[in-house]
């Protein structure tokens, strides 16, 4: 069953990075975008990424970050969900992409959730 690693929102949509855990390690990642203008939005719970291999999936954490970086301003969006096992890695990437100001905004937003 996929777990949400990171969900970030923007006005009218979101980007969600999922991970599939096997033997206590995450070994498959997938990214999904939602745009409220889409006619056929797919329910998050119905996604099974354990068997897919596509341009929207990755088998390592560095490749999962590359999926996220397809959206160059992802770190400017509002964090909605952040998996505790990935918090330090994601926040480090936010700092790398957006500097201390972006990191502070994310920490504030996450403390509110």
Buried (B, 14 or more C-beta within 10 A) or exposed (E): EBEBBBBBBBEEBBBBBBBBBEEEEBBBBBBBEBEEEEEEEEEBEEBEBBEEEEEBBBEEBEEBBEBBEEBEEBBBBBBBBBBEEBEEBBBEBBBEBBEEEBBEBBEEBBEEE
